[in-house]
Amino acid sequence: MDKFETLKQEILTCQACRDILAYKPRPVFQGQQNSKIMQISQAPSRKVMETGLPFNDPSGEKLRNDWYQITSQEFYDSNNFYITSIGRCFPGKAKTGDNPPPIQCAQRFLSRELELVQPEIYILIGAHAAKFFYPQESLEDLIFHDHIYRGKPLFVLPHPSPLNRKWLKDHPEFEKERIVYIRKIIHKCLKQPE
């Protein structure tokens, strides 16, 4: 078994957080080594962990339909997207939103994924993912500027959660301009006509 297949099996069978999570761990991710886009988010929602399908919730609908403007088939095609996260299992509910993802999950797996997966572009989704890569920078600065990671373009998005309405209302330029620019790059990467 090669390194990637070994890592994949380790992720899918991981139970390391069973004593700190309220739910039985069911790690969620999908993709292959040569997926075109590596998308790294925070952690799956409860619905996503129950179904095992990444972004199979209202956040995913907004991400696919409104922001990326691609079909579910394109999004879930592992040739197109490697979908992973800081935490692989639902971290439980907080007063507003979900608990932060357990950082040990990223420490255990993400650095190995970043070594093995060779995408054309990287997309980070949400403050926890952004802070993992850029701990000293503000989310706004990260979202509104282009970045290079491992020699490839990297873009940061706010989380598409319905709980993020205020941020989106306070930063209308994201949906009017920034995501339009990023969407063109995604479509070009996926070889879609404009």
PyMOL CGO cylinders between C-alpha atoms (Angstrom):
from pymol import cmd
from pymol.cgo import CYLINDER

trace = [
    CYLINDER, 0.00, 0.00, 0.00, 1.43, 3.42, -0.95, 0.3, 1, 1, 1, 1, 1, 1,
    CYLINDER, 1.43, 3.42, -0.95, 1.80, 6.37, 1.43, 0.3, 1, 1, 1, 1, 1, 1,
    CYLINDER, 1.80, 6.37, 1.43, -1.41, 8.06, 0.34, 0.3, 1, 1, 1, 1, 1, 1,
    CYLINDER, -1.41, 8.06, 0.34, -3.56, 4.94, 0.67, 0.3, 1, 1, 1, 1, 1, 1,
    CYLINDER, -3.56, 4.94, 0.67, -2.02, 4.29, 4.09, 0.3, 1, 1, 1, 1, 1, 1,
    CYLINDER, -2.02, 4.29, 4.09, -2.84, 7.86, 5.18, 0.3, 1, 1, 1, 1, 1, 1,
    CYLINDER, -2.84, 7.86, 5.18, -6.37, 7.60, 3.82, 0.3, 1, 1, 1, 1, 1, 1,
    CYLINDER, -6.37, 7.60, 3.82, -7.01, 4.43, 5.83, 0.3, 1, 1, 1, 1, 1, 1,
    CYLINDER, -7.01, 4.43, 5.83, -5.56, 6.02, 8.97, 0.3, 1, 1, 1, 1, 1, 1,
    CYLINDER, -5.56, 6.02, 8.97, -7.86, 9.04, 8.59, 0.3, 1, 1, 1, 1, 1, 1,
    CYLINDER, -7.86, 9.04, 8.59, -11.00, 7.03, 7.89, 0.3, 1, 1, 1, 1, 1, 1,
    CYLINDER, -11.00, 7.03, 7.89, -10.46, 4.66, 10.81, 0.3, 1, 1, 1, 1, 1, 1,
    CYLINDER, -10.46, 4.66, 10.81, -9.19, 7.22, 13.35, 0.3, 1, 1, 1, 1, 1, 1,
    CYLINDER, -9.19, 7.22, 13.35, -10.84, 7.12, 16.76, 0.3, 1, 1, 1, 1, 1, 1,
    CYLINDER, -10.84, 7.12, 16.76, -8.26, 9.25, 18.60, 0.3, 1, 1, 1, 1, 1, 1,
    CYLINDER, -8.26, 9.25, 18.60, -10.82, 11.83, 19.77, 0.3, 1, 1, 1, 1, 1, 1,
    CYLINDER, -10.82, 11.83, 19.77, -13.45, 9.37, 21.02, 0.3, 1, 1, 1, 1, 1, 1,
    CYLINDER, -13.45, 9.37, 21.02, -12.90, 10.49, 24.63, 0.3, 1, 1, 1, 1, 1, 1,
    CYLINDER, -12.90, 10.49, 24.63, -13.24, 14.22, 23.91, 0.3, 1, 1, 1, 1, 1, 1,
    CYLINDER, -13.24, 14.22, 23.91, -16.12, 14.24, 21.40, 0.3, 1, 1, 1, 1, 1, 1,
    CYLINDER, -16.12, 14.24, 21.40, -19.79, 13.96, 22.31, 0.3, 1, 1, 1, 1, 1, 1,
    CYLINDER, -19.79, 13.96, 22.31, -20.35, 11.69, 19.29, 0.3, 1, 1, 1, 1, 1, 1,
    CYLINDER, -20.35, 11.69, 19.29, -18.66, 8.55, 18.03, 0.3, 1, 1, 1, 1, 1, 1,
    CYLINDER, -18.66, 8.55, 18.03, -15.92, 9.70, 15.64, 0.3, 1, 1, 1, 1, 1, 1,
    CYLINDER, -15.92, 9.70, 15.64, -16.62, 9.28, 11.95, 0.3, 1, 1, 1, 1, 1, 1,
    CYLINDER, -16.62, 9.28, 11.95, -13.85, 11.08, 10.06, 0.3, 1, 1, 1, 1, 1, 1,
    CYLINDER, -13.85, 11.08, 10.06, -14.96, 12.82, 6.87, 0.3, 1, 1, 1, 1, 1, 1,
    CYLINDER, -14.96, 12.82, 6.87, -12.83, 13.70, 3.86, 0.3, 1, 1, 1, 1, 1, 1,
    CYLINDER, -12.83, 13.70, 3.86, -12.61, 12.85, 0.19, 0.3, 1, 1, 1, 1, 1, 1,
    CYLINDER, -12.61, 12.85, 0.19, -10.19, 13.21, -2.68, 0.3, 1, 1, 1, 1, 1, 1,
    CYLINDER, -10.19, 13.21, -2.68, -7.12, 11.86, -4.36, 0.3, 1, 1, 1, 1, 1, 1,
    CYLINDER, -7.12, 11.86, -4.36, -3.50, 12.89, -4.72, 0.3, 1, 1, 1, 1, 1, 1,
    CYLINDER, -3.50, 12.89, -4.72, -4.02, 14.68, -8.02, 0.3, 1, 1, 1, 1, 1, 1,
    CYLINDER, -4.02, 14.68, -8.02, -7.30, 16.49, -7.22, 0.3, 1, 1, 1, 1, 1, 1,
    CYLINDER, -7.30, 16.49, -7.22, -7.21, 19.92, -8.89, 0.3, 1, 1, 1, 1, 1, 1,
    CYLINDER, -7.21, 19.92, -8.89, -8.31, 21.92, -5.83, 0.3, 1, 1, 1, 1, 1, 1,
    CYLINDER, -8.31, 21.92, -5.83, -7.40, 21.22, -2.21, 0.3, 1, 1, 1, 1, 1, 1,
    CYLINDER, -7.40, 21.22, -2.21, -10.13, 22.69, -0.03, 0.3, 1, 1, 1, 1, 1, 1,
    CYLINDER, -10.13, 22.69, -0.03, -9.42, 22.85, 3.71, 0.3, 1, 1, 1, 1, 1, 1,
    CYLINDER, -9.42, 22.85, 3.71, -12.21, 23.87, 6.07, 0.3, 1, 1, 1, 1, 1, 1,
    CYLINDER, -12.21, 23.87, 6.07, -12.79, 23.78, 9.83, 0.3, 1, 1, 1, 1, 1, 1,
    CYLINDER, -12.79, 23.78, 9.83, -14.72, 20.61, 10.73, 0.3, 1, 1, 1, 1, 1, 1,
    CYLINDER, -14.72, 20.61, 10.73, -17.81, 18.77, 9.52, 0.3, 1, 1, 1, 1, 1, 1,
    CYLINDER, -17.81, 18.77, 9.52, -21.26, 19.66, 10.80, 0.3, 1, 1, 1, 1, 1, 1,
    CYLINDER, -21.26, 19.66, 10.80, -23.29, 17.02, 12.61, 0.3, 1, 1, 1, 1, 1, 1,
    CYLINDER, -23.29, 17.02, 12.61, -25.28, 16.31, 9.43, 0.3, 1, 1, 1, 1, 1, 1,
    CYLINDER, -25.28, 16.31, 9.43, -22.07, 15.91, 7.44, 0.3, 1, 1, 1, 1, 1, 1,
    CYLINDER, -22.07, 15.91, 7.44, -20.61, 13.49, 9.99, 0.3, 1, 1, 1, 1, 1, 1,
    CYLINDER, -20.61, 13.49, 9.99, -23.84, 11.49, 10.00, 0.3, 1, 1, 1, 1, 1, 1,
    CYLINDER, -23.84, 11.49, 10.00, -23.93, 11.21, 6.20, 0.3, 1, 1, 1, 1, 1, 1,
    CYLINDER, -23.93, 11.21, 6.20, -20.17, 11.00, 5.63, 0.3, 1, 1, 1, 1, 1, 1,
    CYLINDER, -20.17, 11.00, 5.63, -20.49, 13.44, 2.70, 0.3, 1, 1, 1, 1, 1, 1,
    CYLINDER, -20.49, 13.44, 2.70, -18.47, 16.68, 3.03, 0.3, 1, 1, 1, 1, 1, 1,
    CYLINDER, -18.47, 16.68, 3.03, -20.45, 19.94, 2.95, 0.3, 1, 1, 1, 1, 1, 1,
    CYLINDER, -20.45, 19.94, 2.95, -23.76, 18.07, 2.69, 0.3, 1, 1, 1, 1, 1, 1,
    CYLINDER, -23.76, 18.07, 2.69, -25.57, 20.84, 4.61, 0.3, 1, 1, 1, 1, 1, 1,
    CYLINDER, -25.57, 20.84, 4.61, -26.75, 24.46, 4.18, 0.3, 1, 1, 1, 1, 1, 1,
    CYLINDER, -26.75, 24.46, 4.18, -23.14, 25.70, 4.27, 0.3, 1, 1, 1, 1, 1, 1,
    CYLINDER, -23.14, 25.70, 4.27, -22.31, 23.36, 1.40, 0.3, 1, 1, 1, 1, 1, 1,
    CYLINDER, -22.31, 23.36, 1.40, -25.31, 24.50, -0.62, 0.3, 1, 1, 1, 1, 1, 1,
    CYLINDER, -25.31, 24.50, -0.62, -24.20, 28.13, -0.35, 0.3, 1, 1, 1, 1, 1, 1,
    CYLINDER, -24.20, 28.13, -0.35, -20.60, 27.21, -1.16, 0.3, 1, 1, 1, 1, 1, 1,
    CYLINDER, -20.60, 27.21, -1.16, -21.46, 25.16, -4.27, 0.3, 1, 1, 1, 1, 1, 1,
    CYLINDER, -21.46, 25.16, -4.27, -24.49, 27.04, -5.60, 0.3, 1, 1, 1, 1, 1, 1,
    CYLINDER, -24.49, 27.04, -5.60, -23.85, 30.68, -4.72, 0.3, 1, 1, 1, 1, 1, 1,
    CYLINDER, -23.85, 30.68, -4.72, -20.09, 31.04, -4.35, 0.3, 1, 1, 1, 1, 1, 1,
    CYLINDER, -20.09, 31.04, -4.35, -18.55, 28.43, -6.66, 0.3, 1, 1, 1, 1, 1, 1,
    CYLINDER, -18.55, 28.43, -6.66, -21.59, 28.12, -8.96, 0.3, 1, 1, 1, 1, 1, 1,
    CYLINDER, -21.59, 28.12, -8.96, -20.84, 24.50, -9.80, 0.3, 1, 1, 1, 1, 1, 1,
    CYLINDER, -20.84, 24.50, -9.80, -22.94, 21.35, -9.66, 0.3, 1, 1, 1, 1, 1, 1,
    CYLINDER, -22.94, 21.35, -9.66, -22.84, 18.85, -6.80, 0.3, 1, 1, 1, 1, 1, 1,
    CYLINDER, -22.84, 18.85, -6.80, -21.43, 16.35, -9.30, 0.3, 1, 1, 1, 1, 1, 1,
    CYLINDER, -21.43, 16.35, -9.30, -18.50, 18.68, -10.05, 0.3, 1, 1, 1, 1, 1, 1,
    CYLINDER, -18.50, 18.68, -10.05, -17.94, 19.40, -6.37, 0.3, 1, 1, 1, 1, 1, 1,
    CYLINDER, -17.94, 19.40, -6.37, -17.93, 15.75, -5.30, 0.3, 1, 1, 1, 1, 1, 1,
    CYLINDER, -17.93, 15.75, -5.30, -15.78, 14.61, -8.22, 0.3, 1, 1, 1, 1, 1, 1,
    CYLINDER, -15.78, 14.61, -8.22, -12.50, 13.62, -6.56, 0.3, 1, 1, 1, 1, 1, 1,
    CYLINDER, -12.50, 13.62, -6.56, -10.64, 14.61, -9.74, 0.3, 1, 1, 1, 1, 1, 1,
    CYLINDER, -10.64, 14.61, -9.74, -11.78, 18.17, -8.98, 0.3, 1, 1, 1, 1, 1, 1,
    CYLINDER, -11.78, 18.17, -8.98, -11.76, 18.59, -5.19, 0.3, 1, 1, 1, 1, 1, 1,
    CYLINDER, -11.76, 18.59, -5.19, -9.74, 17.18, -2.33, 0.3, 1, 1, 1, 1, 1, 1,
    CYLINDER, -9.74, 17.18, -2.33, -12.00, 18.10, 0.60, 0.3, 1, 1, 1, 1, 1, 1,
    CYLINDER, -12.00, 18.10, 0.60, -10.42, 17.99, 4.03, 0.3, 1, 1, 1, 1, 1, 1,
    CYLINDER, -10.42, 17.99, 4.03, -10.47, 19.97, 7.27, 0.3, 1, 1, 1, 1, 1, 1,
    CYLINDER, -10.47, 19.97, 7.27, -8.67, 20.89, 10.47, 0.3, 1, 1, 1, 1, 1, 1,
    CYLINDER, -8.67, 20.89, 10.47, -10.90, 18.50, 12.44, 0.3, 1, 1, 1, 1, 1, 1,
    CYLINDER, -10.90, 18.50, 12.44, -12.33, 15.45, 10.66, 0.3, 1, 1, 1, 1, 1, 1,
    CYLINDER, -12.33, 15.45, 10.66, -15.30, 14.85, 12.96, 0.3, 1, 1, 1, 1, 1, 1,
    CYLINDER, -15.30, 14.85, 12.96, -18.15, 17.02, 14.25, 0.3, 1, 1, 1, 1, 1, 1,
    CYLINDER, -18.15, 17.02, 14.25, -16.71, 18.78, 17.34, 0.3, 1, 1, 1, 1, 1, 1,
    CYLINDER, -16.71, 18.78, 17.34, -20.06, 19.36, 19.05, 0.3, 1, 1, 1, 1, 1, 1,
    CYLINDER, -20.06, 19.36, 19.05, -22.22, 22.44, 19.54, 0.3, 1, 1, 1, 1, 1, 1,
    CYLINDER, -22.22, 22.44, 19.54, -21.12, 25.68, 21.18, 0.3, 1, 1, 1, 1, 1, 1,
    CYLINDER, -21.12, 25.68, 21.18, -23.35, 28.58, 22.29, 0.3, 1, 1, 1, 1, 1, 1,
    CYLINDER, -23.35, 28.58, 22.29, -23.15, 29.99, 18.78, 0.3, 1, 1, 1, 1, 1, 1,
    CYLINDER, -23.15, 29.99, 18.78, -22.16, 27.59, 16.05, 0.3, 1, 1, 1, 1, 1, 1,
    CYLINDER, -22.16, 27.59, 16.05, -19.95, 24.57, 16.64, 0.3, 1, 1, 1, 1, 1, 1,
    CYLINDER, -19.95, 24.57, 16.64, -17.01, 24.01, 18.96, 0.3, 1, 1, 1, 1, 1, 1,
    CYLINDER, -17.01, 24.01, 18.96, -13.56, 24.69, 17.51, 0.3, 1, 1, 1, 1, 1, 1,
    CYLINDER, -13.56, 24.69, 17.51, -12.05, 21.70, 15.72, 0.3, 1, 1, 1, 1, 1, 1,
    CYLINDER, -12.05, 21.70, 15.72, -9.55, 19.71, 17.82, 0.3, 1, 1, 1, 1, 1, 1,
    CYLINDER, -9.55, 19.71, 17.82, -6.12, 20.86, 16.65, 0.3, 1, 1, 1, 1, 1, 1,
    CYLINDER, -6.12, 20.86, 16.65, -4.54, 17.44, 17.26, 0.3, 1, 1, 1, 1, 1, 1,
    CYLINDER, -4.54, 17.44, 17.26, -6.46, 16.12, 14.26, 0.3, 1, 1, 1, 1, 1, 1,
    CYLINDER, -6.46, 16.12, 14.26, -4.71, 18.58, 11.94, 0.3, 1, 1, 1, 1, 1, 1,
    CYLINDER, -4.71, 18.58, 11.94, -1.38, 17.91, 13.62, 0.3, 1, 1, 1, 1, 1, 1,
    CYLINDER, -1.38, 17.91, 13.62, -1.84, 14.19, 13.05, 0.3, 1, 1, 1, 1, 1, 1,
    CYLINDER, -1.84, 14.19, 13.05, -2.96, 14.25, 9.41, 0.3, 1, 1, 1, 1, 1, 1,
    CYLINDER, -2.96, 14.25, 9.41, -2.94, 17.60, 7.61, 0.3, 1, 1, 1, 1, 1, 1,
    CYLINDER, -2.94, 17.60, 7.61, 0.82, 18.04, 7.24, 0.3, 1, 1, 1, 1, 1, 1,
    CYLINDER, 0.82, 18.04, 7.24, 1.02, 14.58, 5.63, 0.3, 1, 1, 1, 1, 1, 1,
    CYLINDER, 1.02, 14.58, 5.63, -1.88, 15.40, 3.30, 0.3, 1, 1, 1, 1, 1, 1,
    CYLINDER, -1.88, 15.40, 3.30, -0.16, 18.64, 2.28, 0.3, 1, 1, 1, 1, 1, 1,
    CYLINDER, -0.16, 18.64, 2.28, 2.99, 16.67, 1.44, 0.3, 1, 1, 1, 1, 1, 1,
    CYLINDER, 2.99, 16.67, 1.44, 1.18, 14.06, -0.64, 0.3, 1, 1, 1, 1, 1, 1,
    CYLINDER, 1.18, 14.06, -0.64, -1.62, 15.95, -2.41, 0.3, 1, 1, 1, 1, 1, 1,
    CYLINDER, -1.62, 15.95, -2.41, -0.52, 18.07, -5.38, 0.3, 1, 1, 1, 1, 1, 1,
    CYLINDER, -0.52, 18.07, -5.38, -3.37, 20.45, -6.30, 0.3, 1, 1, 1, 1, 1, 1,
    CYLINDER, -3.37, 20.45, -6.30, -3.36, 23.38, -8.71, 0.3, 1, 1, 1, 1, 1, 1,
    CYLINDER, -3.36, 23.38, -8.71, -4.89, 25.70, -6.09, 0.3, 1, 1, 1, 1, 1, 1,
    CYLINDER, -4.89, 25.70, -6.09, -5.64, 25.73, -2.36, 0.3, 1, 1, 1, 1, 1, 1,
    CYLINDER, -5.64, 25.73, -2.36, -8.80, 27.12, -0.73, 0.3, 1, 1, 1, 1, 1, 1,
    CYLINDER, -8.80, 27.12, -0.73, -9.08, 27.67, 3.01, 0.3, 1, 1, 1, 1, 1, 1,
    CYLINDER, -9.08, 27.67, 3.01, -12.59, 28.04, 4.44, 0.3, 1, 1, 1, 1, 1, 1,
    CYLINDER, -12.59, 28.04, 4.44, -13.32, 29.73, 7.76, 0.3, 1, 1, 1, 1, 1, 1,
    CYLINDER, -13.32, 29.73, 7.76, -11.37, 31.39, 10.54, 0.3, 1, 1, 1, 1, 1, 1,
    CYLINDER, -11.37, 31.39, 10.54, -10.03, 28.17, 12.13, 0.3, 1, 1, 1, 1, 1, 1,
    CYLINDER, -10.03, 28.17, 12.13, -8.52, 26.95, 8.87, 0.3, 1, 1, 1, 1, 1, 1,
    CYLINDER, -8.52, 26.95, 8.87, -7.09, 30.40, 8.12, 0.3, 1, 1, 1, 1, 1, 1,
    CYLINDER, -7.09, 30.40, 8.12, -5.56, 30.69, 11.60, 0.3, 1, 1, 1, 1, 1, 1,
    CYLINDER, -5.56, 30.69, 11.60, -3.93, 27.26, 11.30, 0.3, 1, 1, 1, 1, 1, 1,
    CYLINDER, -3.93, 27.26, 11.30, -2.01, 28.42, 8.22, 0.3, 1, 1, 1, 1, 1, 1,
    CYLINDER, -2.01, 28.42, 8.22, -1.63, 32.13, 9.05, 0.3, 1, 1, 1, 1, 1, 1,
    CYLINDER, -1.63, 32.13, 9.05, -1.82, 32.54, 12.84, 0.3, 1, 1, 1, 1, 1, 1,
    CYLINDER, -1.82, 32.54, 12.84, -0.65, 36.18, 12.87, 0.3, 1, 1, 1, 1, 1, 1,
    CYLINDER, -0.65, 36.18, 12.87, -2.91, 37.62, 10.15, 0.3, 1, 1, 1, 1, 1, 1,
    CYLINDER, -2.91, 37.62, 10.15, -6.47, 38.90, 10.34, 0.3, 1, 1, 1, 1, 1, 1,
    CYLINDER, -6.47, 38.90, 10.34, -9.21, 36.99, 8.55, 0.3, 1, 1, 1, 1, 1, 1,
    CYLINDER, -9.21, 36.99, 8.55, -10.20, 40.07, 6.52, 0.3, 1, 1, 1, 1, 1, 1,
    CYLINDER, -10.20, 40.07, 6.52, -6.66, 40.61, 5.23, 0.3, 1, 1, 1, 1, 1, 1,
    CYLINDER, -6.66, 40.61, 5.23, -6.39, 36.95, 4.31, 0.3, 1, 1, 1, 1, 1, 1,
    CYLINDER, -6.39, 36.95, 4.31, -9.74, 36.91, 2.51, 0.3, 1, 1, 1, 1, 1, 1,
    CYLINDER, -9.74, 36.91, 2.51, -9.15, 40.01, 0.42, 0.3, 1, 1, 1, 1, 1, 1,
    CYLINDER, -9.15, 40.01, 0.42, -5.61, 39.18, -0.75, 0.3, 1, 1, 1, 1, 1, 1,
    CYLINDER, -5.61, 39.18, -0.75, -4.14, 36.44, -2.93, 0.3, 1, 1, 1, 1, 1, 1,
    CYLINDER, -4.14, 36.44, -2.93, -1.55, 34.12, -1.41, 0.3, 1, 1, 1, 1, 1, 1,
    CYLINDER, -1.55, 34.12, -1.41, 0.99, 31.57, -2.60, 0.3, 1, 1, 1, 1, 1, 1,
    CYLINDER, 0.99, 31.57, -2.60, 1.43, 28.29, -0.74, 0.3, 1, 1, 1, 1, 1, 1,
    CYLINDER, 1.43, 28.29, -0.74, 3.92, 25.66, -1.88, 0.3, 1, 1, 1, 1, 1, 1,
    CYLINDER, 3.92, 25.66, -1.88, 4.25, 27.59, -5.13, 0.3, 1, 1, 1, 1, 1, 1,
    CYLINDER, 4.25, 27.59, -5.13, 0.51, 27.46, -5.89, 0.3, 1, 1, 1, 1, 1, 1,
    CYLINDER, 0.51, 27.46, -5.89, -2.29, 30.05, -5.52, 0.3, 1, 1, 1, 1, 1, 1,
    CYLINDER, -2.29, 30.05, -5.52, -4.12, 29.98, -2.19, 0.3, 1, 1, 1, 1, 1, 1,
    CYLINDER, -4.12, 29.98, -2.19, -7.41, 31.75, -1.41, 0.3, 1, 1, 1, 1, 1, 1,
    CYLINDER, -7.41, 31.75, -1.41, -9.18, 32.22, 1.91, 0.3, 1, 1, 1, 1, 1, 1,
    CYLINDER, -9.18, 32.22, 1.91, -12.98, 32.31, 2.18, 0.3, 1, 1, 1, 1, 1, 1,
    CYLINDER, -12.98, 32.31, 2.18, -15.20, 33.14, 5.13, 0.3, 1, 1, 1, 1, 1, 1,
    CYLINDER, -15.20, 33.14, 5.13, -17.29, 30.22, 6.28, 0.3, 1, 1, 1, 1, 1, 1,
    CYLINDER, -17.29, 30.22, 6.28, -20.50, 29.92, 4.22, 0.3, 1, 1, 1, 1, 1, 1,
    CYLINDER, -20.50, 29.92, 4.22, -22.52, 29.06, 7.34, 0.3, 1, 1, 1, 1, 1, 1,
    CYLINDER, -22.52, 29.06, 7.34, -25.89, 30.77, 7.80, 0.3, 1, 1, 1, 1, 1, 1,
    CYLINDER, -25.89, 30.77, 7.80, -24.42, 32.00, 11.12, 0.3, 1, 1, 1, 1, 1, 1,
    CYLINDER, -24.42, 32.00, 11.12, -21.99, 34.16, 9.12, 0.3, 1, 1, 1, 1, 1, 1,
    CYLINDER, -21.99, 34.16, 9.12, -24.67, 36.49, 7.72, 0.3, 1, 1, 1, 1, 1, 1,
    CYLINDER, -24.67, 36.49, 7.72, -23.46, 39.46, 9.76, 0.3, 1, 1, 1, 1, 1, 1,
    CYLINDER, -23.46, 39.46, 9.76, -19.88, 39.16, 8.47, 0.3, 1, 1, 1, 1, 1, 1,
    CYLINDER, -19.88, 39.16, 8.47, -21.13, 38.96, 4.88, 0.3, 1, 1, 1, 1, 1, 1,
    CYLINDER, -21.13, 38.96, 4.88, -23.44, 41.94, 5.44, 0.3, 1, 1, 1, 1, 1, 1,
    CYLINDER, -23.44, 41.94, 5.44, -20.54, 43.94, 6.93, 0.3, 1, 1, 1, 1, 1, 1,
    CYLINDER, -20.54, 43.94, 6.93, -18.27, 43.00, 4.01, 0.3, 1, 1, 1, 1, 1, 1,
    CYLINDER, -18.27, 43.00, 4.01, -20.51, 43.22, 0.90, 0.3, 1, 1, 1, 1, 1, 1,
    CYLINDER, -20.51, 43.22, 0.90, -17.45, 43.47, -1.34, 0.3, 1, 1, 1, 1, 1, 1,
    CYLINDER, -17.45, 43.47, -1.34, -16.79, 39.77, -0.70, 0.3, 1, 1, 1, 1, 1, 1,
    CYLINDER, -16.79, 39.77, -0.70, -19.89, 38.55, -2.57, 0.3, 1, 1, 1, 1, 1, 1,
    CYLINDER, -19.89, 38.55, -2.57, -19.91, 41.44, -5.05, 0.3, 1, 1, 1, 1, 1, 1,
    CYLINDER, -19.91, 41.44, -5.05, -16.25, 41.28, -6.10, 0.3, 1, 1, 1, 1, 1, 1,
    CYLINDER, -16.25, 41.28, -6.10, -13.91, 38.93, -4.30, 0.3, 1, 1, 1, 1, 1, 1,
    CYLINDER, -13.91, 38.93, -4.30, -15.78, 35.64, -4.76, 0.3, 1, 1, 1, 1, 1, 1,
    CYLINDER, -15.78, 35.64, -4.76, -16.50, 36.56, -8.39, 0.3, 1, 1, 1, 1, 1, 1,
    CYLINDER, -16.50, 36.56, -8.39, -12.74, 36.80, -8.98, 0.3, 1, 1, 1, 1, 1, 1,
    CYLINDER, -12.74, 36.80, -8.98, -12.04, 33.54, -7.10, 0.3, 1, 1, 1, 1, 1, 1,
    CYLINDER, -12.04, 33.54, -7.10, -14.90, 31.77, -8.89, 0.3, 1, 1, 1, 1, 1, 1,
    CYLINDER, -14.90, 31.77, -8.89, -13.36, 32.57, -12.28, 0.3, 1, 1, 1, 1, 1, 1,
    CYLINDER, -13.36, 32.57, -12.28, -10.12, 30.96, -11.14, 0.3, 1, 1, 1, 1, 1, 1,
    CYLINDER, -10.12, 30.96, -11.14, -11.98, 27.89, -9.86, 0.3, 1, 1, 1, 1, 1, 1,
    CYLINDER, -11.98, 27.89, -9.86, -13.89, 27.53, -13.13, 0.3, 1, 1, 1, 1, 1, 1,
    CYLINDER, -13.89, 27.53, -13.13, -10.68, 27.89, -15.14, 0.3, 1, 1, 1, 1, 1, 1,
    CYLINDER, -10.68, 27.89, -15.14, -9.05, 25.25, -12.94, 0.3, 1, 1, 1, 1, 1, 1,
    CYLINDER, -9.05, 25.25, -12.94, -12.01, 22.93, -13.51, 0.3, 1, 1, 1, 1, 1, 1,
    CYLINDER, -12.01, 22.93, -13.51, -11.85, 23.80, -17.24, 0.3, 1, 1, 1, 1, 1, 1,
    CYLINDER, -11.85, 23.80, -17.24, -15.34, 25.26, -17.30, 0.3, 1, 1, 1, 1, 1, 1,
    CYLINDER, -15.34, 25.26, -17.30, -16.39, 27.88, -19.84, 0.3, 1, 1, 1, 1, 1, 1,
    CYLINDER, -16.39, 27.88, -19.84, -16.92, 31.35, -18.35, 0.3, 1, 1, 1, 1, 1, 1,
]
cmd.load_cgo(trace, "trace")
